[in-house]
Each structure stands twice: as C-alpha cells, then as structure tokens.
C-alpha cells in the first residue's frame, strides 16, 4: 500500500487526550492501516490545504483518506471502522444524527486541555511506531 491508500490520523500533538487516542488506535491496529501526523506538522498543513480544509479550524482529530477530510465525529467513526475487536461497533454511531454527534465531540474538543491537560511539545513516537508517523 502507498501512503495515499492509508487513512492518516491528524491529531493535536500537544493534547494529552489526542495523544492517548493515538496510542489507543496503535494498539488496536496491529496491521498498521493508520498513519499519523500532528496537526502542527507541515505535512498536515499541506495535505489539508490540498484537500481544501483550513488546518487552523480543526479541533483535536481529523482523518485524511485520499483527497477527503473527515472531521469531528465523522473522523472518530472512520477510525472505529478500521479498528479490530469490539471497537468496530462504535461506527454504528453514524446512525445518530450528525448535529448531536458533533455537539458532543465539540464539547469534549473545546475542553480537552482543561480536562486532560496539554504538553509543551508534540509527542515523540517510540522506535517501534516511528514508521507510522509522517513528518
């Protein structure tokens, strides 16, 4: 598979909740389907601009798949769709109306630093996961 065939999870690199979510996904994605990049990276800014999305208006997590950008609850559902185990059933939340899903997502995203804290710098991947991160 080429990089463009992999979903790329873009995450807030200084957010503790987002970093925890990335670690959660890595543990449940043993086949390495997902690649990762922080929203603060040049890679994320360039790819989002190419896809017509403003990186300054994204909160916590987005998923790029080919030329499409999934945001808010759609990003979480896209991630769940590819996870192994019972987490795949989370994708059934797509049947909940998007305004309700996105309201909950936005509530958490807007309070993530207060509730979960933040780091001074983006996370550094371990040697075992470094190949899954795009600079």
N, C-alpha and C positions, 0 to 999 in steps of 0.2 A: 504494500500500500504506500502511496505517496502521501506527503503531509496533507495535501488538499483533500484526501479521502478520509482523513481522521477528523472527528469533531475536536475543536480546540476550545478548551475552557479558559475564558479570560476572567481573572479574578483580581480583587483589590489586594495587592501584595502586602499591604501593611495591616490589613484587617485580620484579627485573630479568628473570627468566625469563618471568614473566607479561607484562611489557611487550614483551619480544621476541616472544612468541607473538601478541600483539595486532597488532604490526607485520607479522608473517608472514601473519596472516589478512587484514589490509587489502590487502596486495599481491596476494593470490590471490583476492580477492573484488571484482573491478572493477565488478560490478553493484550493490554496496552492499547486499547482502542483510543482512549483520550490522550491528547497532548495538552499542554498547559502553558500559559503566558500571563504575566501580570498585566493589569490594565495600564500600569505606569510604563510598560516597555514600549520601545519603538516599534517592535513587531505588532503589538496590539493596536497602537495608534494608526499605523499604516494600513493594516488589514481592515480596521473599522472604517477608515476614510474611504478605502476602495469599495467597501460594501454600502457606503452612503450613510453610515451611522456616526454620530458625534461621540467620541470617547469621553468627553467632558460631561455628558449627560447620562452616563451609565452608572448604576449603583451595584456594587459588590460582585455580580457574576453575569457573564454573557457567554453564549456558545456560538462559535462560528462553524458552519458546515458548508463547505464550498463557498458560494457567494451570499449565503443567507446568515443573518444575525438573529439569534434567539435571545430575548431578554426577559427579565423578571421571572414570573412563574413558568413561562414557556421554556426558559433556559433550564430550570430545575426539572421540568418534565422531560426535556430532551436528554438530560444526564441520566435520569432514572430509567429511561427507555433502554439504555445501553449497559446498565449495571447488572451484575449477576446476583442471584439469590432473591429473597423476598422484596428487596428494594425496588425491583422492576414494577411491582404493583402500584408504586407511587404514581406511575404515569397515568393511572386511572383518574387522577385528579384533573385531568384535562376536561372531564365532563362537568366539573364545577365551572360556573360562569367566570370568564377571564377577569371581569372587574373585581369580583370577590377574591379570586386567587391573587391578583396583583395588589389589591389593598393590603392583604396580609403580608405579602412579600415586601412591599414598600414600607410598611410599619417596621418590620424587622430590619430592613436595609438602612432606614433612616436612624435607627437606634443602635446599630451594631457596634459602634465604637464605645458608646456608653455602657451597653450591656456586656460586651465581650472584650473590650479593650483594643488597643492597636499597638503595632510595633514601630520602631524608628526607621526600619528599612524592610525591603521585601525579603521574603523567606529565601533561604539558600537550599536548593534541593540536595538530598543525600546522593552519594555516588551511585547508588542503585537506581535512583529515579531521575538522575540528571538528563538522560537522553530523552525523556518525555517532556522536558521543558524547552520552550522555544525562546531564544534571546531576542 
